[in-house]
Every structure is written in C-alpha cells, then in structure tokens.
Amino acid sequence: MIVVKDYFTACEERFPEKRSELRRISLCLRRGGILTMEALCQMQRETPEKVTAIRDIGEKSSKFIAVICRQYEDSKQ
C-alpha cells in the first residue's frame, strides 16, 4: 500500500514546476482522510465529485489528481 504523501513527494521529480501544488494537494487529501493512493485512485475513478468535495480541492486540482492517479495505476501494471 502506497501512502499519498510518499507518492506525491516522488512525483515532485517528474513535475518540479508543480512542487508546491503537489504538496498542497497532498495535505488537503490527508486532511480529508485519503491516506493511500489506492483509496484516492478508486475515489477518482468511481466518484470524482467526492474528490472535489474535499476542502480546497477544486476542478484544477481534481484534473491534476486524475493525471497522478493514471500514472500510478499505469506503473502498477
């Protein structure tokens, strides 16, 4: 099980220009009770409106989360 904080920290190497956004989103997700990448990706896939319902996660952040989840799921295959 991969922790959101660890995965988003690893993504900073791939998206150095998005470093502060990655850290902010990671914190918002953890405050919202999303601790694992598996839980995040499942929520993003099945009920994306729940992702945007998390405090301080808007449409722009939700789209970026979708990109991160796609990369995560592709890396698992």
PATOR-805107 format. One record per atom (N, C-alpha, C, CB): residue number from 1; residue in one letter; atom name; x negated, z negated, y. Coordinates in Angstrom, 1 decimal, m for minus. Atoms other than C-alpha are relative to their C-alpha. Glycine has a CB too. Layout:
// residues N
{loke NUM; roti A; rotor CA; u X; w Z; v Y}
...
END
This chain:
// residues 77
{loke 1; roti M; rotor N; u m0.8; w 0.0; v m1.2}
{loke 1; roti M; rotor CA; u 0.0; w 0.0; v 0.0}
{loke 1; roti M; rotor C; u m0.9; w 0.0; v 1.2}
{loke 1; roti M; rotor CB; u 1.0; w m1.2; v 0.0}
{loke 2; roti I; rotor N; u 0.8; w m0.2; v m1.2}
{loke 2; roti I; rotor CA; u m1.5; w 1.1; v 3.3}
{loke 2; roti I; rotor C; u 0.8; w m0.7; v 1.2}
{loke 2; roti I; rotor CB; u m0.2; w 1.5; v 0.3}
{loke 3; roti V; rotor N; u m0.5; w 0.7; v m1.2}
{loke 3; roti V; rotor CA; u m0.9; w m1.1; v 6.4}
{loke 3; roti V; rotor C; u 0.1; w 0.9; v 1.2}
{loke 3; roti V; rotor CB; u m0.8; w m1.3; v 0.3}
{loke 4; roti V; rotor N; u m0.2; w m0.9; v m1.2}
{loke 4; roti V; rotor CA; u 0.4; w 0.7; v 9.6}
{loke 4; roti V; rotor C; u m1.2; w m0.2; v 0.9}
{loke 4; roti V; rotor CB; u 1.3; w m0.4; v 0.7}
{loke 5; roti K; rotor N; u 1.1; w 0.2; v m0.9}
{loke 5; roti K; rotor CA; u m2.3; w m0.9; v 11.7}
{loke 5; roti K; rotor C; u m1.3; w 0.7; v m0.4}
{loke 5; roti K; rotor CB; u m0.3; w m1.5; v 0.2}
{loke 6; roti D; rotor N; u 1.2; w m0.6; v 0.5}
{loke 6; roti D; rotor CA; u m5.1; w 0.3; v 9.5}
{loke 6; roti D; rotor C; u 0.0; w 1.5; v 0.0}
{loke 6; roti D; rotor CB; u m0.2; w m0.5; v m1.5}
{loke 7; roti Y; rotor N; u m0.1; w m1.5; v 0.0}
{loke 7; roti Y; rotor CA; u m3.8; w 3.8; v 9.1}
{loke 7; roti Y; rotor C; u 0.0; w 0.6; v 1.4}
{loke 7; roti Y; rotor CB; u 1.3; w 0.4; v m0.7}
{loke 8; roti F; rotor N; u 0.1; w m0.5; v m1.4}
{loke 8; roti F; rotor CA; u m3.2; w 4.2; v 12.8}
{loke 8; roti F; rotor C; u m1.3; w m0.1; v 0.6}
{loke 8; roti F; rotor CB; u 1.1; w m0.7; v 0.9}
{loke 9; roti T; rotor N; u 1.4; w 0.1; v m0.4}
{loke 9; roti T; rotor CA; u m6.7; w 2.9; v 13.5}
{loke 9; roti T; rotor C; u m0.8; w 1.1; v m0.5}
{loke 9; roti T; rotor CB; u m0.5; w m1.4; v m0.4}
{loke 10; roti A; rotor N; u 0.8; w m1.1; v 0.5}
{loke 10; roti A; rotor CA; u m8.1; w 5.5; v 11.2}
{loke 10; roti A; rotor C; u 0.4; w 1.3; v 0.6}
{loke 10; roti A; rotor CB; u 0.3; w 0.1; v m1.6}
{loke 11; roti C; rotor N; u m0.5; w m1.2; v m0.7}
{loke 11; roti C; rotor CA; u m6.0; w 8.2; v 13.0}
{loke 11; roti C; rotor C; u m0.7; w 0.2; v 1.3}
{loke 11; roti C; rotor CB; u 1.5; w 0.0; v 0.1}
{loke 12; roti E; rotor N; u 0.6; w m0.1; v m1.3}
{loke 12; roti E; rotor CA; u m7.9; w 7.4; v 16.2}
{loke 12; roti E; rotor C; u m1.2; w 1.0; v m0.1}
{loke 12; roti E; rotor CB; u m0.5; w m1.3; v 0.4}
{loke 13; roti E; rotor N; u 1.1; w m0.9; v 0.2}
{loke 13; roti E; rotor CA; u m10.8; w 9.5; v 14.8}
{loke 13; roti E; rotor C; u 0.5; w 1.4; v 0.1}
{loke 13; roti E; rotor CB; u m0.7; w m0.2; v m1.3}
{loke 14; roti R; rotor N; u m0.6; w m1.3; v 0.0}
{loke 14; roti R; rotor CA; u m8.5; w 12.5; v 14.3}
{loke 14; roti R; rotor C; u 0.7; w 0.4; v 1.4}
{loke 14; roti R; rotor CB; u 1.0; w 0.1; v m1.1}
{loke 15; roti F; rotor N; u m0.7; w m0.2; v m1.3}
{loke 15; roti F; rotor CA; u m6.7; w 12.1; v 17.7}
{loke 15; roti F; rotor C; u m0.6; w m0.9; v 1.0}
{loke 15; roti F; rotor CB; u 1.5; w m0.3; v m0.2}
{loke 16; roti P; rotor N; u 0.6; w 0.9; v m0.9}
{loke 16; roti P; rotor CA; u m9.2; w 10.5; v 20.0}
{loke 16; roti P; rotor C; u 0.7; w 0.0; v 1.4}
{loke 16; roti P; rotor CB; u m1.5; w 0.4; v 0.2}
{loke 17; roti E; rotor N; u m0.7; w 0.0; v m1.3}
{loke 17; roti E; rotor CA; u m7.2; w 11.6; v 23.1}
{loke 17; roti E; rotor C; u 1.3; w m0.8; v m0.1}
{loke 17; roti E; rotor CB; u 0.3; w 1.4; v 0.4}
{loke 18; roti K; rotor N; u m1.2; w 0.7; v 0.2}
{loke 18; roti K; rotor CA; u m4.2; w 9.7; v 21.7}
{loke 18; roti K; rotor C; u m0.3; w m1.5; v m0.4}
{loke 18; roti K; rotor CB; u 0.9; w 0.6; v m1.0}
{loke 19; roti R; rotor N; u 0.4; w 1.4; v 0.5}
{loke 19; roti R; rotor CA; u m6.1; w 6.4; v 21.0}
{loke 19; roti R; rotor C; u 1.0; w m1.1; v 0.6}
{loke 19; roti R; rotor CB; u m1.4; w m0.3; v 0.5}
{loke 20; roti S; rotor N; u m0.8; w 1.1; v m0.5}
{loke 20; roti S; rotor CA; u m4.1; w 4.2; v 23.4}
{loke 20; roti S; rotor C; u 1.5; w 0.2; v m0.4}
{loke 20; roti S; rotor CB; u 0.0; w 0.1; v 1.6}
{loke 21; roti E; rotor N; u m1.3; w m0.2; v 0.5}
{loke 21; roti E; rotor CA; u m0.8; w 5.8; v 22.3}
{loke 21; roti E; rotor C; u 0.1; w m0.5; v m1.4}
{loke 21; roti E; rotor CB; u 0.4; w 1.5; v 0.1}
{loke 22; roti L; rotor N; u m0.1; w 0.4; v 1.3}
{loke 22; roti L; rotor CA; u m1.6; w 5.2; v 18.7}
{loke 22; roti L; rotor C; u 0.0; w m1.6; v m0.1}
{loke 22; roti L; rotor CB; u m1.3; w 0.5; v m0.8}
{loke 23; roti R; rotor N; u 0.0; w 1.5; v 0.0}
{loke 23; roti R; rotor CA; u m2.4; w 1.5; v 19.4}
{loke 23; roti R; rotor C; u 1.3; w m0.6; v 0.5}
{loke 23; roti R; rotor CB; u m1.1; w m0.5; v 0.9}
{loke 24; roti R; rotor N; u m1.3; w 0.5; v m0.5}
{loke 24; roti R; rotor CA; u 0.8; w 1.1; v 21.4}
{loke 24; roti R; rotor C; u 1.1; w 0.1; v m1.0}
{loke 24; roti R; rotor CB; u 0.4; w 0.7; v 1.3}
{loke 25; roti I; rotor N; u m1.1; w m0.3; v 1.1}
{loke 25; roti I; rotor CA; u 3.0; w 2.7; v 18.7}
{loke 25; roti I; rotor C; u m0.2; w m0.9; v m1.1}
{loke 25; roti I; rotor CB; u m0.1; w 1.5; v m0.4}
{loke 26; roti S; rotor N; u 0.3; w 0.9; v 1.1}
{loke 26; roti S; rotor CA; u 1.3; w 0.7; v 16.0}
{loke 26; roti S; rotor C; u 0.5; w m1.5; v 0.3}
{loke 26; roti S; rotor CB; u m1.5; w m0.1; v m0.3}
{loke 27; roti L; rotor N; u m0.5; w 1.4; v m0.4}
{loke 27; roti L; rotor CA; u 2.0; w m2.6; v 17.9}
{loke 27; roti L; rotor C; u 1.5; w 0.0; v 0.0}
{loke 27; roti L; rotor CB; u m0.6; w m0.4; v 1.4}
{loke 28; roti C; rotor N; u m1.4; w 0.0; v 0.0}
{loke 28; roti C; rotor CA; u 5.6; w m1.6; v 18.5}
{loke 28; roti C; rotor C; u 0.6; w 0.0; v m1.4}
{loke 28; roti C; rotor CB; u 0.5; w 1.3; v 0.8}
{loke 29; roti L; rotor N; u m0.6; w m0.1; v 1.3}
{loke 29; roti L; rotor CA; u 6.2; w m0.7; v 14.9}
{loke 29; roti L; rotor C; u m0.2; w m1.4; v m0.7}
{loke 29; roti L; rotor CB; u m0.8; w 1.0; v m0.8}
{loke 30; roti R; rotor N; u 0.2; w 1.3; v 0.6}
{loke 30; roti R; rotor CA; u 4.7; w m4.0; v 13.7}
{loke 30; roti R; rotor C; u 0.9; w m1.1; v 0.6}
{loke 30; roti R; rotor CB; u m1.5; w m0.5; v 0.2}
{loke 31; roti R; rotor N; u m0.9; w 0.9; v m0.6}
{loke 31; roti R; rotor CA; u 6.8; w m5.9; v 16.2}
{loke 31; roti R; rotor C; u 1.4; w 0.2; v m0.5}
{loke 31; roti R; rotor CB; u 0.0; w 0.1; v 1.5}
{loke 32; roti G; rotor N; u m1.3; w m0.4; v 0.6}
{loke 32; roti G; rotor CA; u 9.8; w m4.0; v 14.8}
{loke 32; roti G; rotor C; u 0.1; w m0.3; v m1.5}
{loke 32; roti G; rotor CB; u 0.2; w 1.4; v 0.3}
{loke 33; roti G; rotor N; u m0.1; w 0.3; v 1.4}
{loke 33; roti G; rotor CA; u 9.0; w m5.2; v 11.3}
{loke 33; roti G; rotor C; u m0.5; w 1.1; v m1.0}
{loke 33; roti G; rotor CB; u 1.4; w m0.4; v m0.3}
{loke 34; roti I; rotor N; u 0.5; w m1.1; v 0.9}
{loke 34; roti I; rotor CA; u 7.5; w m2.0; v 10.0}
{loke 34; roti I; rotor C; u m1.5; w m0.3; v m0.2}
{loke 34; roti I; rotor CB; u 0.2; w 1.4; v 0.6}
{loke 35; roti L; rotor N; u 1.3; w 0.4; v 0.3}
{loke 35; roti L; rotor CA; u 4.3; w m3.1; v 8.3}
{loke 35; roti L; rotor C; u m0.8; w 1.0; v m0.9}
{loke 35; roti L; rotor CB; u 0.0; w m1.3; v m0.7}
{loke 36; roti T; rotor N; u 0.7; w m0.9; v 0.9}
{loke 36; roti T; rotor CA; u 3.5; w m0.4; v 5.7}
{loke 36; roti T; rotor C; u 0.3; w 1.5; v 0.4}
{loke 36; roti T; rotor CB; u 0.3; w m0.3; v m1.4}
{loke 37; roti M; rotor N; u m0.2; w m1.4; v m0.2}
{loke 37; roti M; rotor CA; u 3.1; w 3.3; v 6.0}
{loke 37; roti M; rotor C; u 1.1; w 0.6; v m0.9}
{loke 37; roti M; rotor CB; u m1.4; w 0.8; v m0.2}
{loke 38; roti E; rotor N; u m1.1; w m0.5; v 0.9}
{loke 38; roti E; rotor CA; u 5.4; w 3.8; v 3.0}
{loke 38; roti E; rotor C; u 1.3; w m0.3; v 0.6}
{loke 38; roti E; rotor CB; u m0.1; w m0.8; v m1.3}
{loke 39; roti A; rotor N; u m1.3; w 0.3; v m0.7}
{loke 39; roti A; rotor CA; u 8.2; w 2.0; v 4.9}
{loke 39; roti A; rotor C; u 0.2; w 0.8; v 1.2}
{loke 39; roti A; rotor CB; u 0.0; w m1.5; v 0.4}
{loke 40; roti L; rotor N; u m0.1; w m0.8; v m1.2}
{loke 40; roti L; rotor CA; u 7.5; w 3.9; v 8.1}
{loke 40; roti L; rotor C; u 0.4; w 1.4; v m0.4}
{loke 40; roti L; rotor CB; u m1.3; w 0.0; v 0.8}
{loke 41; roti C; rotor N; u m0.3; w m1.4; v 0.4}
{loke 41; roti C; rotor CA; u 7.5; w 7.3; v 6.3}
{loke 41; roti C; rotor C; u 1.4; w 0.1; v m0.6}
{loke 41; roti C; rotor CB; u m1.1; w 0.5; v m0.9}
{loke 42; roti Q; rotor N; u m1.3; w 0.0; v 0.5}
{loke 42; roti Q; rotor CA; u 10.6; w 6.5; v 4.4}
{loke 42; roti Q; rotor C; u 1.1; w 0.0; v 1.1}
{loke 42; roti Q; rotor CB; u 0.2; w m1.1; v m1.1}
{loke 43; roti M; rotor N; u m0.9; w 0.1; v m1.1}
{loke 43; roti M; rotor CA; u 12.4; w 5.5; v 7.5}
{loke 43; roti M; rotor C; u 0.0; w 1.2; v 0.8}
{loke 43; roti M; rotor CB; u m0.3; w m1.2; v 0.9}
{loke 44; roti Q; rotor N; u 0.1; w m1.2; v m0.8}
{loke 44; roti Q; rotor CA; u 11.2; w 8.5; v 9.4}
{loke 44; roti Q; rotor C; u 0.7; w 1.2; v m0.7}
{loke 44; roti Q; rotor CB; u m1.5; w 0.4; v 0.3}
{loke 45; roti R; rotor N; u m0.6; w m1.1; v 0.8}
{loke 45; roti R; rotor CA; u 12.4; w 10.8; v 6.6}
{loke 45; roti R; rotor C; u 1.5; w m0.2; v m0.1}
{loke 45; roti R; rotor CB; u m0.7; w 0.0; v m1.4}
{loke 46; roti E; rotor N; u m1.4; w 0.2; v 0.3}
{loke 46; roti E; rotor CA; u 15.7; w 9.2; v 5.9}
{loke 46; roti E; rotor C; u 0.9; w m0.3; v 1.2}
{loke 46; roti E; rotor CB; u 0.2; w m1.1; v m1.0}
{loke 47; roti T; rotor N; u m0.8; w 0.5; v m1.1}
{loke 47; roti T; rotor CA; u 16.9; w 7.6; v 9.1}
{loke 47; roti T; rotor C; u m0.9; w 0.0; v 1.3}
{loke 47; roti T; rotor CB; u 0.7; w m1.4; v m0.2}
{loke 48; roti P; rotor N; u 0.9; w 0.0; v m1.2}
{loke 48; roti P; rotor CA; u 14.8; w 8.8; v 12.1}
{loke 48; roti P; rotor C; u 0.5; w m0.7; v 1.2}
{loke 48; roti P; rotor CB; u m0.4; w 1.4; v 0.3}
{loke 49; roti E; rotor N; u m0.5; w 0.7; v m1.1}
{loke 49; roti E; rotor CA; u 17.2; w 7.3; v 14.5}
{loke 49; roti E; rotor C; u m0.3; w m1.5; v 0.0}
{loke 49; roti E; rotor CB; u 1.6; w 0.2; v 0.0}
{loke 50; roti K; rotor N; u 0.4; w 1.5; v 0.0}
{loke 50; roti K; rotor CA; u 16.2; w 3.8; v 13.3}
{loke 50; roti K; rotor C; u m1.4; w m0.1; v 0.6}
{loke 50; roti K; rotor CB; u 0.0; w m0.5; v m1.5}
{loke 51; roti V; rotor N; u 1.4; w 0.1; v m0.6}
{loke 51; roti V; rotor CA; u 12.6; w 4.6; v 14.4}
{loke 51; roti V; rotor C; u 0.1; w 0.0; v 1.5}
{loke 51; roti V; rotor CB; u m0.8; w 1.3; v m0.5}
{loke 52; roti T; rotor N; u m0.1; w 0.0; v m1.5}
{loke 52; roti T; rotor CA; u 13.7; w 5.4; v 17.9}
{loke 52; roti T; rotor C; u 0.8; w m1.2; v 0.5}
{loke 52; roti T; rotor CB; u 0.7; w 1.3; v 0.4}
{loke 53; roti A; rotor N; u m0.7; w 1.2; v m0.4}
{loke 53; roti A; rotor CA; u 15.9; w 2.3; v 17.9}
{loke 53; roti A; rotor C; u m1.0; w m1.2; v 0.2}
{loke 53; roti A; rotor CB; u 1.0; w m0.4; v m1.1}
{loke 54; roti I; rotor N; u 1.0; w 1.0; v m0.1}
{loke 54; roti I; rotor CA; u 12.7; w 0.2; v 17.7}
{loke 54; roti I; rotor C; u m0.4; w m0.1; v 1.5}
{loke 54; roti I; rotor CB; u m1.3; w 0.2; v m0.9}
{loke 55; roti R; rotor N; u 0.3; w 0.1; v m1.4}
{loke 55; roti R; rotor CA; u 11.8; w m1.2; v 21.1}
{loke 55; roti R; rotor C; u m1.2; w 0.7; v 0.4}
{loke 55; roti R; rotor CB; u m0.2; w m1.5; v 0.3}
{loke 56; roti D; rotor N; u 1.1; w m0.8; v m0.6}
{loke 56; roti D; rotor CA; u 9.6; w 1.0; v 23.2}
{loke 56; roti D; rotor C; u m0.5; w 1.2; v m0.8}
{loke 56; roti D; rotor CB; u m1.2; w m0.9; v 0.2}
{loke 57; roti I; rotor N; u 0.2; w m1.2; v 0.7}
{loke 57; roti I; rotor CA; u 9.7; w 3.9; v 20.7}
{loke 57; roti I; rotor C; u 1.0; w 1.0; v 0.5}
{loke 57; roti I; rotor CB; u 0.0; w m0.2; v m1.6}
{loke 58; roti G; rotor N; u m0.9; w m1.1; v m0.4}
{loke 58; roti G; rotor CA; u 11.2; w 7.0; v 22.3}
{loke 58; roti G; rotor C; u m0.1; w 1.2; v m0.8}
{loke 58; roti G; rotor CB; u m0.2; w 0.2; v 1.5}
{loke 59; roti E; rotor N; u 0.1; w m1.3; v 0.6}
{loke 59; roti E; rotor CA; u 11.6; w 10.6; v 21.4}
{loke 59; roti E; rotor C; u m1.4; w 0.5; v m0.2}
{loke 59; roti E; rotor CB; u 0.8; w 1.0; v 0.7}
{loke 60; roti K; rotor N; u 1.4; w m0.5; v 0.0}
{loke 60; roti K; rotor CA; u 8.0; w 11.5; v 22.3}
{loke 60; roti K; rotor C; u m0.8; w m0.8; v m1.1}
{loke 60; roti K; rotor CB; u m0.7; w m0.2; v 1.3}
{loke 61; roti S; rotor N; u 0.7; w 0.8; v 1.0}
{loke 61; roti S; rotor CA; u 6.6; w 8.6; v 20.2}
{loke 61; roti S; rotor C; u 0.5; w 0.3; v m1.4}
{loke 61; roti S; rotor CB; u 0.2; w m1.5; v 0.3}
{loke 62; roti S; rotor N; u m0.6; w m0.4; v 1.3}
{loke 62; roti S; rotor CA; u 9.0; w 9.5; v 17.3}
{loke 62; roti S; rotor C; u m0.5; w 1.3; v m0.5}
{loke 62; roti S; rotor CB; u 1.5; w 0.0; v 0.2}
{loke 63; roti K; rotor N; u 0.6; w m1.2; v 0.4}
{loke 63; roti K; rotor CA; u 7.7; w 13.0; v 17.2}
{loke 63; roti K; rotor C; u m1.4; w m0.1; v m0.5}
{loke 63; roti K; rotor CB; u 0.1; w 1.1; v 1.1}
{loke 64; roti F; rotor N; u 1.4; w 0.2; v 0.4}
{loke 64; roti F; rotor CA; u 4.1; w 11.8; v 17.1}
{loke 64; roti F; rotor C; u 0.0; w m0.8; v m1.3}
{loke 64; roti F; rotor CB; u m0.7; w m0.8; v 1.1}
{loke 65; roti I; rotor N; u m0.1; w 0.8; v 1.3}
{loke 65; roti I; rotor CA; u 5.1; w 9.3; v 14.3}
{loke 65; roti I; rotor C; u 0.3; w 1.0; v m1.1}
{loke 65; roti I; rotor CB; u 1.1; w m1.1; v 0.1}
{loke 66; roti A; rotor N; u m0.4; w m1.0; v 1.0}
{loke 66; roti A; rotor CA; u 6.6; w 12.3; v 12.4}
{loke 66; roti A; rotor C; u m1.3; w 0.7; v m0.5}
{loke 66; roti A; rotor CB; u 1.0; w 0.9; v 0.5}
{loke 67; roti V; rotor N; u 1.3; w m0.7; v 0.3}
{loke 67; roti V; rotor CA; u 3.2; w 14.1; v 12.6}
{loke 67; roti V; rotor C; u m0.9; w m0.9; v m0.8}
{loke 67; roti V; rotor CB; u m0.7; w 0.4; v 1.3}
{loke 68; roti I; rotor N; u 0.9; w 0.9; v 0.8}
{loke 68; roti I; rotor CA; u 1.3; w 11.0; v 11.4}
{loke 68; roti I; rotor C; u 0.5; w m0.2; v m1.4}
{loke 68; roti I; rotor CB; u 0.0; w m1.4; v 0.8}
{loke 69; roti C; rotor N; u m0.6; w 0.2; v 1.4}
{loke 69; roti C; rotor CA; u 3.8; w 10.5; v 8.5}
{loke 69; roti C; rotor C; u m0.3; w 1.2; v m0.9}
{loke 69; roti C; rotor CB; u 1.5; w m0.3; v 0.1}
{loke 70; roti R; rotor N; u 0.2; w m1.2; v 0.7}
{loke 70; roti R; rotor CA; u 3.4; w 14.1; v 7.5}
{loke 70; roti R; rotor C; u m1.4; w 0.0; v m0.5}
{loke 70; roti R; rotor CB; u 0.2; w 1.3; v 0.8}
{loke 71; roti Q; rotor N; u 1.4; w 0.1; v 0.4}
{loke 71; roti Q; rotor CA; u m0.4; w 13.7; v 7.4}
{loke 71; roti Q; rotor C; u m0.2; w m1.0; v m1.1}
{loke 71; roti Q; rotor CB; u m0.9; w m0.3; v 1.2}
{loke 72; roti Y; rotor N; u 0.1; w 1.1; v 1.0}
{loke 72; roti Y; rotor CA; u m0.1; w 10.5; v 5.5}
{loke 72; roti Y; rotor C; u 0.5; w 0.5; v m1.4}
{loke 72; roti Y; rotor CB; u 0.7; w m1.3; v 0.4}
{loke 73; roti E; rotor N; u m0.6; w m0.5; v 1.2}
{loke 73; roti E; rotor CA; u 2.2; w 12.0; v 2.9}
{loke 73; roti E; rotor C; u m0.8; w 1.1; v m0.7}
{loke 73; roti E; rotor CB; u 1.5; w 0.4; v 0.2}
{loke 74; roti D; rotor N; u 0.8; w m1.1; v 0.5}
{loke 74; roti D; rotor CA; u 0.1; w 15.1; v 2.6}
{loke 74; roti D; rotor C; u m1.3; w m0.5; v m0.7}
{loke 74; roti D; rotor CB; u m0.3; w 1.0; v 1.1}
{loke 75; roti S; rotor N; u 1.2; w 0.5; v 0.6}
{loke 75; roti S; rotor CA; u m3.0; w 13.1; v 1.9}
{loke 75; roti S; rotor C; u 0.2; w m0.8; v m1.3}
{loke 75; roti S; rotor CB; u m0.6; w m1.0; v 1.0}
{loke 76; roti K; rotor N; u m0.3; w 0.7; v 1.2}
{loke 76; roti K; rotor CA; u m1.3; w 11.2; v m0.9}
{loke 76; roti K; rotor C; u 0.2; w 1.0; v m1.2}
{loke 76; roti K; rotor CB; u 1.2; w m0.8; v 0.2}
{loke 77; roti Q; rotor N; u m0.3; w m0.9; v 1.0}
{loke 77; roti Q; rotor CA; u m0.5; w 14.4; v m2.8}
{loke 77; roti Q; rotor C; u m1.3; w 0.7; v m0.6}
{loke 77; roti Q; rotor CB; u 0.9; w 1.1; v 0.5}
END
